[in-house]
Amino acid sequence: MAPKFKDGDVVFAFSGKWVSWVHTVVAYAAFLGALIVGVALHYHKIVENEHYGYPEEWFPSVSATIGDRYPERSVFMLFIAITSGPRFALVGLWYLLTARPNASLPKFVAAMGLFRTLTCGGWTYVTSTDDHDWHDIFMISYIVATLPWTLGCIALSPSNGKAAKYRKYLASSFFGTLVPLIYFFIQHKVHRIAGAYTTYAFFEWTLVLLDVAFDAVTALDFEAFELVVKDVKGSSKGNKMVADAVLEKEKDKQVNQVFGQAFSWTEAIDAVADVYNGFVFWSMLTSLGVLVWYFPLWHMGISGYEVMVMSTVSPLLLGIRPIRSLVVKNLRVCHFLSLAGLLAYQVKDPANRLFTVGFAVWMTCLSWAATWYSEAAQPGRLESKISAWAIGLIASSVVKFAWQTSNPIWPISHASNGGWNATGFILAVLAVLRSTRKSPAGGSDLAIQGRKEGSSLLAGLGLGGLFFGLHSLLSDSSTMILWNWEGYPVRGPISAPHGAWTIAAMGAGLILGLFNEDIARSWTFYGIGSVGAAMLTLYSNWTGYYGALILTVYLLAASVPLIGSAARKSPARTFGIGFLAYNFMVLFHVWVVAYAFVPGGPLVREHTDWVMITTMLLIGCGVFSSVSSTPAAQRKRFNAYLNSRKQRSYYLYILGVLQLLSVSIAYLRFPTYDYVPYHKDDKILTAGIWTIHFSLDNDMWSSEYRMRDVIKELELDVVGLLESDLQRIIMGNRDTTQFLAEDLGMYVDYGPGPNKHTWGAALLSKFPIVNSTHHLLPSPAGELAPAIEATLDVYGEMIDVFVFHSGQEEDPEDRRLQSEYLSKLMGATPRPAILLSYLVTRPLEGNYNTYVSETSGMHDIDPSDWDRWCEYILYKGLKRTGYARVSRSTITDTEIQVGKFKIGEKESEIAEERNAMISEDQVPEGMRFPQMFRGEGVRGHQYHVFNEPRYFA
């Protein structure tokens, strides 16, 4: 019989804990039931993956178990459908238990709980076979929402020590399991290690069990509820929760001041607008170098347009009082003028586009310097502007992570190559209108703060080092990963997914700087950052990357005290000198690789270590200035913004969203490694060589989309790319190979990294790259000559491919030494080999006879082709079947050369027989070159020189 209470009778009642128990039992039944049925009926099928089957792999993954096979899929779907009812009830009861007046966190956690429930249904009922994209979208959304749900439940746990303990243990185990899970997945997917997927499957099942167990803990809390619905213990009517008690005891601490406030949409939108303005600043600044680079690239030396690098020094004008007053009082106008850079894509002439962006950078640097200075009297607002600027950098990195290192609002982008320029401009206008509606401090508040708190000159130098470090290393999440890349087999991080690690370290650094500014400005932390810089510079693979992560945390953390200290001094001497020092560092880090083309270049040749040392010394100047602030002054500023720290929470929410986005992007971009060559049935390997001119076309547009199209249409299985290292400020910190590899479905070896001081050599391959070694060939006088030596698994046969860029024409001794080195390298391999190269020699003359010699054992793909100077394809131990030259259109200054090879056959060693040509109608269909490039071709690409491909018997 149902109990009675003074406020009415209860017709039916049961303890709320049974909601949790039903949810737990049915959820486990769904997964374990499918596992039992799957093992019983389809064991060998569900343990098999794309690389191995039984007995190498002997335990099925979750996805294989609950996937497409009947009846295990039906068993899973039946029980998971039954689970949905208790699941919705569980989320609702948790909200009722934790809700309290003026608290937004319970609402947010409940929303995440509902979102997880809906997305669980998504990936459950839409399998990867049904719709791979939507299955992944639902799965990623579910995983991403798990983090705020888990942390939110822990934060809101009622005063129940046993439940709180279990939640902490289960949550720690869940997130700890992700590390070995990812490790063994990479071992399986990248390294193809037998048995790795079985180990991965155990961790995957562990995650499922822990995920359900975490929600099962609510049974201990829901004992306080009796349904329908009676709160018999009053837990939801005012009993203090653990989080409430902690916050009351520590009400003067920063955590309560940040998160213990009611949510305000107005302030949240203000924060979003500020961050977007920061994103636009970094987008404009990072685009300037690319536009400047276009001109020396085409002039092959100093062009004069390099002076536009100095567009950043506009804050020097703030040293003139009338101008400073004018700018501070008209910040909205200044920010609006800086948006001209977002419209620069409408300017077709390259020079005028550069001038437009130069003006935009001039205005945005002036605007941000004046903004920081004008807010110096209000520490809370100053911190908000610094946070927005720093999170803007993180947002820029996340966007480039999503766009494979390109930025869709850059002026080298437009609609046909992935640009979102118009959308970016409209959002920027709205952001400026929103973020500048509050006028800065006026009158006496504009007086320079803390004149005696350290040197303005040293503060400016510190900013120069900071700006350069952030821009050169962190404006793209893959830059420092490529510093540590050493080729195959993979021995360190890869751009995706590990770019998310770099972004996570950026967020952690900013949080540290905001919550513990004393540590961020300390000499001890500076020393730790310097150690990270040294590790990044001196080591490769994981060791070097761990140093990169340390340096990342330091740079973002130091941004808060260094910019804050500079804002309280003369803006001309701090921000003006800061950007001047930044410009010096930009030129310095270009000179170390461009030494052959600039005056005084040989003095700093290959000295990235000098660049890093100078960067850290400059930052040290800023630290010295910052710590020189008197304790009394620091305490006064601290007290001044204690009451303003509520605004900080919105910036941290934005930061959290960006971190979740980066994790999602990493998942989506994880390499599939299921690539298929174009003519596998004919066992044809089609190889090409192309000098891509740093992915800028003749009209100053980013060219990766056009490159992708022609590579795909030419059906290239293997392609060597030269002049491909774009990971410097002057080239936008880009990596075209990421886009090409992912879009075309190819393995990629970036070649010698940006810290190896070359113009780049990269290899893309439809075939697995078993091993690769990077070489820097002898270059005593001129620029460094990079080479990749890679072994490919081509239809089961090991074949070596060499990608090589020779030194320039002005250094004949370099080219002679390089030809001897490469000739011996090619001659040393006993395997069939292909050379995809840029040799700078005429056929049958000079160094050509070193490359094509008894020492190398290599043959020219077409000795009768006399009209060559740069690009050559050589080979040995293979049957060459075809050769073609394809015009470049306006993409670069160099054509594409293509060769076809029949794997499993060898040709005659007699030159006359080997070089005998045949007509196309004698060649099987699958071994022919595409017809679409005949005649006028497509989009400016056509067979030229001989006007048709050549085929060999």
N, C-alpha and C positions, 0 to 999 in steps of 0.2 A: 504494500500500500504506500502510495506517495506521501511524504511528510507534509505537514501543514505549518504555515507561518502566519504571524499576526496580520500581514498585509495580503493574505490570500492563500488559497490552496494551490498546490502544484499537482497537476494531473499526472505528469510523468517527469521523472528527474533521473539523471545519472551524472556521474562525476566527469568533469571535463578531461580527466586524464585518458578516458577511453577514446577520445578523438585522436590523441597521440598514438595510442597503442594500435588502433585500427590502421592509421596511416602507416605506421612502421611495419606491421605484419603484412599488409597488402603490398606495400612497395617492395619489401624483400621477396615476397612471393613472385612478383612480376619478374625480377631479375634472376633469382635462383631457379624459378620454374623454367624459364627460357633456357638457362644453362643446363639443367638436367635433361630437358627434352632434346636440346641441341647436341649434347654429348652422346646421348643414346641413339639418335637417328642420323646425325651428319657429322660425326666427330672429325673425320679426316678433312672434310670440306671446310669446317669452321676454324680449324687450326692452320689452314694454308693461307699464305699471304703472297704478295707479288714476287717474293724472292725465294722463299723456302716453304716446304710442307713438312708433314710428319716423316721421320722422327726428329728433325732439327727443331721444329716448332711443335709443341705438344699441349699447349693450353690456349684456349680461344680468348680473344679480346671481347670486350663488352659489345662493341659495334658489330663484330662478326656473329655474336651469339643472338642478338636481338634484331638482326638485319632482315634479309629478304626471304629467308627460307620458311616454308610452312612445315610443321605447325608452331615452331618455337616463336616465330614473330607474332602469331595470333595469341599464344599464351601470354606473351609480354604485354601486348596491346590490351587484352582483356583486363588484366590485373591493374595496369597503369591507368586505365579508364576508371576503374573502381576507386583507385587511389585519389582521383581528383576531388571527390566530394570531401573526404576527411582533410585533404590538403587545403582547400579553400576555408574550411572551418578552422583549421589550425592557425592560418594566417589571421583570420578574423578574431579568434580568441586572444592571440598574442597582442593584437592591437588594443583590444579592450583591457587587457591586463596592464599594458604599459602606457596608455594614453594619459596625458595630464595637461592642464590648461597651459596655453602659450608655448607648447613644446612642438617643434616641427619634426624632430628626429623619429618619434613613433610613426608619424604619417609616412615619412620617407621609407622607413623599414617595411611598413605594411605594403607600400606601393611596390617595393622591390620583391616582396614575397609573392604578390599577385603576378608581377611580371615574370618571375621565375616559373610559376605554375603554368602560365600560358605558353611560354617558350618551351617548357618541357613537353607540352602537348605538340608543339611545332616539330621538334626534332624526332619525337617518337612516331608521329603519324606521317611525316614526310621524310622518307629515308633518302640516303644519298643516291640510290638508284632512281627514285621517283624524280627528285630535283636536287642535284648536288649543291647548287648555290644556296637555295632556301634552307636545306638541311644544315649547312654550315652556318648560315646567318642565325638560325634558331639556336644551334648548339653554342655558338660563341656568345650570344646574348645571355643564355642561361649561365654559362661559366662566369661571364663578367658580372652578372647580377649576384652571383654567389658571394663575392667579396663584400659588398656593402650589407647584404643580408646577414652574413656571419658576424661581421664586426658590429653591426647594429644590434643584433641580438645579445651579444656579449655586453655592449655598453648599456643596454636597457634591462639586463637581468635583474629580476626582483631580489629581495633580500633572502636568498636561498643559497647558502654556501655550497651545498652538495651539487646543485644544478650548475652554479657558476663554475665550479671546479671541473665538472664534466665538459662543459662547453669549451673551456680554455684548452683542456687536453685534446678534445676532438678537433677543434679548430686548428691547433698547432700541428696535429698529426696530418690533417687534411692538406694544409698549405706546405708542410714539410714533404709530403708525398709527391707534390708537384715537381720537386727538383729531380729525384731519380726517374720519375715518369718521363720528363722531358729528355733527360740524359739517355735513357734506353730507347726512346723513340728516335732520337738522332742517331744512335748506334745502329738501329735498324734501317732507317730511311736514308741516311747519308753514307754510313760506313758499310751497310749491308752485312752485318755480323749475324751469323746463324745463331738462333736462340734468343737474340736480343728482344724480339717481339713477344716471346713468351714471358720474359721477365717484365717487359712493359705491360703485358696483359694483367699480371698479378697486381702491379701498382694501380692499374686502371680499375680493377675490381675493388681494390682497397679504397679508392676514392669514392666509389658508389656506396660501399658499406659505411664509410665515415660520414658521407653526406646525409644519408638517411638517419644514421645514429645521432647526428647533431640535432636534427629536428625531433628525434625521439625524446630528448632531454626535457622537452616541454611538458611531458607527463608529470614531472616533479613539480612544475609550476601550476599546471592546470588542476591540481588537486584543490586549489583554492576556489575553483568554479564548480557550480552545479548547474546542470542544464535541465529545464528551460529557465530563463537564465537567471540564476541566483548567485550573487557573490556572497557566499556564506562566511568568508573570512575578512571581507572588506579590503582585499588586496588592491582593488582598482579604485578605492574610494579614499585614497589619501595616504596609505602606508608608504613610507619612504623606501625607495629602491636603493640598491647599492650605489648606483651612479649619483643619485641625489645626495646621499650621505657624504660621498667623497667630495662632491662639488661644494657642499656647505662647509666642510672642514677646510677646503682649500680655495675658498671663494676669492682670495686675492691672487691666485695663480692664473697664468695666462690661459690655460685650457678653458676655465669657466668663462673668462672674459671673451674668449673667441666663440665658443659654442653654446654658452648658457644664455642665449638671447633668442627672442622670437624671430622667426624668419620674415624678411621683408623683400617682396618682389622688386620694389623700387631700388633698393640698394644692390640687389643681385644683378639687375639689369645694368646698373651703373658699373659694376665690376666687369661684366661681360663686355661692355663698351670700351672700358679702359684697356682690357686685355686685347681686344681686337685692334685698338690703336697701336698697341705694342707689337702685335703681329704685323701690321702694315709697316711700321718702322723697320723691322727686321727684313721684311720682304723687299722694301726699297733699297736698304743698305746692301743686302746680299746680291741684288740684281745689278748694282752699279759696276762691280768688277767685271761681270760677264760682258757688258756693253763696251767697257773700256778695252777689254782683251781683244775684241773683234778687230780693232784697228792695227795694233802691232802684229796681230796674226796675219793679216793680209799684206802688211808692209814688210813683214819679215824683219822687224826691227823697230826702234823708237819711231812713233808716228806723230807725236805732239799731242794727241788726244789723251795721253796718260795724265795730263794735268788735271783732268776731271776727277781724279782720285781725291784731289784736295777739296772737293765739294763739302766734305764733312767738317771743315774748320769754321763754319759760320758762327759757332758760339763765341768766337773771339770778338764779334761785334757787341756782345753784351758788356764789354768793358767800357763802352761809350754810354754814359748815363741816359741821354735822351732816347737812344735806340733801345736800351734795356727797358726803359719805362714803356715805350711804345709797344714792344713785343709782349711784355708781361700783361699789358692791358688789352691786348688783342690776340690772345692765344688761339681763340677759335678761328680767326682769320688765317693765322699762320699755319695751323693744322690743316685747314681747308686747302691752302695753297700747296701744301706738301702732297696732297692727293693727286696732283698733276702727274706724278709718276705712274699711278694706276691707269691713267688714260694714254700713256705713252705708246701703248700697243697700236693705237690708231695712227701714229706717225710712221710712215713707211720708210722715209729716208733714214739710214742708220745714224748719220751724224746728228741730225735733228732729234732723233729719238734719244741719243745719248745726252744731248743738252737738256732735253726735257726731264730725264731722270736725274741728271746732275742738279738741276734746280730743285727737284723734289727732295733729294737727299740734303741739299743745303737747308731747305726749309724745315725738314723733319728733325734734323740735328739741332737746329736753332730752337725749334718748338719744344723739344723734349728737355733740352738744357734749361730753357726759361721756365718750363713747368716745374722741374725739380727745384730750381732756385726759388721760385715764387711760393712753393709749398713748404720751404724749410722752416718757417715759423710755426707750422702746424704738423708736428711729427706724425700724427696719425694719417693725414692726407699724403704726406711725403712717402710714408711706407707703402701706402696703396699704389702710388704712381710707380715706385720702384718695383713692387710686386707685379704690377701690370706689365711693365717693360720686360721683366725677367720671364714671366709666364708667356708673354708674347713670343719670346725666343723659343720656349718649349713648344708653343703652338706651331711655330714655323717648322720646327724639327718634326713634329707629329705629321703635319701636312706633307712635308717632303718624304716622310716615311711612307705615307699612304700613296703618294704620287711617284714612288721609286726615284727619289732625290730631286725631282723637279718641283717647282712652285707654280701653281696654276694662275697666279696673278702677276707673275713676272712679265716684263715688257718683251721678252723673247717668246712669249706664248700667245696664242690666239685660239679661236674655236677649233680649228682643224688640227692642232697639235696638243690638245688637252687643256687649253686655257679656259679659265673661268673669270676672265678679266672684268666683264661687265658686272657680274654678281659681286665680285670682290669690291668694286668701286661703290656700288649702291650700299653695301653693308658698311663700308668705310665712312660714307657720308652720314649715315644714321648714327654710327659710333661717335663721330666727332660732335655731332649735334647733342648727343646725350652726355658725353663725358666732359664737355666744356661749358655746360650750363651753369655750373658753380664757378663764380669768379674767384681768382686767387686772392690771397691775403693782400690788404691794401695799406697804404700809408706807411707808418713806421715799421709795420711788420715786414716790409720789403728790405729793411736794413740787413746787411750781411751778418749772418749769425756766427758767433764764436770765432772772431778774427784770430784769437790767440790759441785756438785749438788745432795746432799743427800747421805745417807749411802748405800753402796753396799750390806751389810748384810741385812738391812731392805728391800731393793729392792728385794733381793733373797727370803726372807720370804714371801713378798707380792706375788711374782710369784708362790710360793708353794701353797698358799691359793687359788690363781686365777686358777691355773691348776687343782687343786682338785675340786673346785666348778664347773668349766666347765665340767670336766670329769664325776663326780659323779652325777650331776643333769641334764646336758644338752646334754650328748652324746646320749640320746634317748628322744624323745619328750613326751613319756608317763611316764617317771620316776616320776616326781612330781605330775602327775595326779593320779598315783597309791598311792602316799603318802596320797592323800586326799580321796581315795575311801573308802566308808563305807557300800557298799552293796545296795541292792534293798529295796524300790524303789529308782531310781536314783535321787540323791540329789546334784550332783556336776558334774564336767566334766567327759567325758569318752575318752578313748585313741583315738578313731576315732569317730567324727571328730576333737575333741578339741586339738589333737596334733598339728594341723596347727596353733592354737593360740600360742602355745609355740614357734614354729618356727618363727611366725610373730614377737613375742616379742624379739627373738634373733636378727632378722634383724633390728628392731627399735633401739635396744641397740647399735648395731655396728654403725648405721648411726649417732646416737647421739654422740658416742665417736669420730667419724671422723669429724663431723661438729662443735662440741663444746667441745673440749678437756678440756677446763677450767672447765666446769661443770662436766665432767666425772671424773676428778681427785679431785674434791672438797670434803671437809668434809661434806657439806650439803647433797650431793648426796650419799656419803658413809652412812650417817645416814638413808637416805631413803632406801637404799639397805639392811641395817641391820634390819629395820622394816619389810621389805618383808621377810627376813630370819626368823624372829621371828613368823610372821603370818604363814608361811609354816610349821614351827616346832610345833606350839601350836594349830593350828586350822585344821579343816577338811572341806570337801565339797568345796563350792565356795569360802568361806572366805579364806581358806588355799591356794586355787589355785590363788586367786588374789595376795596373798603374793608371790607365786611362780613366777607370771608374773613380779612383781616388781623386784624381785631378778634377774630374767633372763635379764631384760633390764640393770640392774646395772652391772652384770658380763661382758656382752659383751661390754658395754660402757667403763668400767674400763680397759678392755684389751688393748685398744689403748695407754693410757698414761702410764700404768704400764710396758708394754713390751717396749715401746719407751724409757722410763726412764732407764730401766735395760740395754738396748742395748748400752747406752752411758757410761756404767761403765765396770768394769772388768767382762768378761763373765764367768769366773770360779766362782767368788763370787756371781754373780747374778743368772745365769741359772743353774750352778752346785748346789748351795745351794737351789735354787728354786725347782729343781727336787728332791733333797734330802728331803726337807720339804714335797713335794708332796707325796713321798713314805711313809713318816711317817704317813701322813693323810690317805693314802690308807689302811695301816695296822690298824690304829686307827678305821676306819669305818668298817673294817671286824671284829675286836676284839669285838665290841659292841654286835654282834650277835653270834660270834663263841667263846664266852668266855668259854664254857665248854671244849674246845679242845686245848686251847693255854695257855702258862704260863702267869700269871698275868691277865688273862681274866676277872675274877670276879670284878676286880677293876673298869672296864669301862662297866660293864654289863648294856645293855639297855640305854646307854647314848648317843643317837643320838643328844640330845641337846648340850652335850659337844663338839661333833664333829662340829656342826654348829657354836657354839660360837668360837671355835678355828679357824675355817675357816675364819670367819669374822675378828677376831683379826689379823690373818696373813695378810689378805688383807689390813687391816688398817696400818700395817707396811709399805706395799708398797705405800699406799697413802701418808704416812708421808714422805717417801723418795722422792716421785714424787713432792709433793708441796714444798719441800725444794729447788727445783731448783730456781735460781734467776730470777726475771722478765726479766733482760737483756738477760740472756741465752735463756729463752723461746722465747723472741721476735726475737732473732737472728735465732733460728731454724724455727720460723714461717715464717720469710722473706725468708729463704733458700728454703722452699718447696712451696711457693706461685706459682712459675712458673711451678711446677711439678704436680699440682693438676688435670690437664687434665686427667691423667692416672686413677684418682679415679673414673671417670664416668664408665669405663669398669667394675670395680669391683661392682659398684652399679647396672649396667645392669644385671650382673650375679646374684647378690642378688635378683633382681626383678624376674628373671626367676625362681629361686629356690622358692620364695614365691608363684608364680603362680602354680608351680608344687605341692607344699604342699596343696594348696587349691583343686587342681584337685584330688590329692590322697585322701584327706578327703572326697570328694564327692563320689569317687569310693568305699571307704571303709565304708561308712555309713551303719550301720547294717540294714538288710532288715526285720528282725523279722517275717519272713514268714516260719518258720521252721516246718518240718513235721516229726513225729516219724516214725520209720521203720515199725511198725506193728500196725498202728492205727485201722485197721478194726478188729483186734483181741483184741484190748485194752491191749496190752502187754507193760510193762515197762521193759527194759533191763538195769540193772545198773552194773557198774564196779568200782573197786578201783585199783589204780596203783601208785606206788612210782616211779617217773620218773627220779630221780637222776640228777636233774638240767639240763635235756635235753642234756646231754653229754653221748654218748654211750661208750662201753668198749674200743673202738679204738680212742677216742678223736674226734669223728665227731658229729656235731649237729644232733640231733635225731628226730626233730619234724616231718619230712616227714614220717619216718618209724612209728612213733607213730600214725600219722594221718591215715595211711593205715590200721593198725591193729584195731584201734578204729572203723573205718568205716566198716571193714570186719566182726567185731564181732557184728555190728549193735547195738552199745551202745547208748541208749537214754539219759542216765545219767551216768556221770563218775566223780569220785573224783580223783584228782591228788594231790600227796604229794611231798614234796621237790621241789616245783614249783616256789618259789620266786627267780627270777634271776636278780632283779633290784639293783645290786651292781656292782662296778667296777670289782670285782674278778670274777663275773659271766657274764660280758659283757653288763650289763644293758639291759637284754632281757626280753621278756614276751612270752613264748611259747603259752600261752592260747589264745593270740590274733590270731595267725596263725590257731590254731586248731578250734577255735570258728567260724572264718570266712570261713575257708575252708570246715568244716563239717556242717555248718549251725546250730549253737547252741548258746544259751544264755550262758554268762559266768559271774561267780563271782570270782574275783581274790583272794578273802579272805583277811585276815589281810595284810595291805600294808607293804612295805619295812621298813618303820619307826616304825613298831611294833615288830621288832627284832625276827622274826621266820624264819624257813626254808621254810615256805609256805604251804598253802592248798588252792586248787582251785576247783570249781565246774563248769562242763559243762553240759548243759541240752537242749534237744530238746523241752522241755516243758517250758512255761513262768515261770520265777522266780518272784513270786508275792511279796515276802518279804525275806530278809536275814539279819542275824545278825552275827557279828564276835565276837568270844570269845577267850580270852587268859586264858587258864586254870592254876590252881595253880602250880607253879614251883619254890619252895623256893631254890632249890639247883642246878638243871640242866637247860637244855635249855628250852625255852618257848614252850608250846604245843598249836598250833593254832586249832581252830575249826570253822566251818561254820554251822549255823543253817538256813536252807532255806525252804520256803514253795513254792511248785510247783503246778501249775494248770495242773493236769494230767487227760486228757479226762473229764474235768469238775469237778473233785474231788480234793480237797486240800490235798496234801501229804507232810509231812515234810521229808527232807533229811539232814542228819548230815554227814559232812566230818571232820575227826579228825585224828591228828597225835600225838600219846602219846610221853612222854619223853623217854629218853634212859634207857637202862638196868641198868646202873651204879647208878641210882637214884631211888630206890624202893619207898621212901616216896613220891616223886613227882608223881610217877605212881599211888600210892594208892589214893592220894588226887584228882588226875585227874579222876580216875575211879568213885569216889564218886560224883564229880561235874557233870560229863557227864551223869551218871546214873540218877541223879535228873533232869537234863535238859531234857533228853529223856522222863522220866516219867511224866513231867509236860505237855506235849502236848497231847491233846485229839484226835489228828488226827492220821491216819496211818503214820508210820514212817519207814525210812530205815537208817541204819548207815553204812557208807563206811569208814573203819578205819584202822589204824596201831596201834595195842594195846600192843605189846611186852608182851605177856603172853601165856601160854600153855592152850589148851582147857580143860575146866572143872576144872582148877586149879586157885588158887589165885584170882587176880583181875578179871578174867573172870567171876567169880560168882557175881561180883558187876555189871558188864556191862549187863550180862544176869541174871536178877533178877526180883523180884516182884516190886521193886522200879522203875526200868526202864520200865518194861513191855515188854522187847525185847526178841526175840527168835534168836537162832543161825540158820543161813541158812542151816547148815548141822552139827549137833552135832557129827555125826560119823566121821567127818574128823579130825583125831587126829594129822595130820602132819602139824600143823600151829604154827606160833610163832608171826608173825607180822600182816599180813593182815586178817581182818575179815569183814564179811557182816552180820549185824543183822537187824531184822525187827519186826514190829508188825502191827496188823490190816489189813494185806494184805494176799492174797493167793500166796504163793511162789510156782512156778512151775518148776524151774530148777536152777542148780548150776554147774559151771565149773571153772577149773583152767587152765590157758593158759600160756605156757612158754614164756619168755621174749625175746628170741633170745639173741643178744648182746646189746640190747638197754639200759637196766639198770641192777641192781642187784636183782630185785624183779619181781615176776610174776604178771600176771593180774588175778584177781578173778572177776567172773561175776555171777550175779543172775538175774533170770527172775520172774516177778510178774504179775499176772492177776488182772487188775483193775476192781473194781465193785463186787468182790467176796471176801469172807473171808473163812478161813480154820478152821478146828476143833481145839478146845483148848486142846484136849486130845493128849498128846505127841506122843503116838504110832500111832494114826491115822494121825496126822500132818506130821510125818516124814516117812510115808510109801512111798517106792519108786515104780516106775512103769517103764516099758521099753519104749524106744523111739517110737516104733510103736503104742503105745497107746496115743501118744501126737499129736494133730493137727499140720499140717505142719507149720503154722505161729507162733507156740509157741516153735519150735525147735531151737537149736543152729546151726550155720552154719556147713555144712559138711566138708568144706575145711580145717578145723583144725584137722580132724581125721588122725590117722596114723602119717606120717612124717610131715603133715601140710604144711605150706607155709612159706618160708623165715625164718625158725627157730622157728615159732610159731605153737604149737600143744597142744591139750589137754594132760595134764600129771597128775601125781599122780594116778588118777583112769583111765587115758588114754581115758576117754570119759566123756561127760556131765552126770550129774545125774538129773533125773526128779522125781517129787513128785506128789502124787495123789491129 
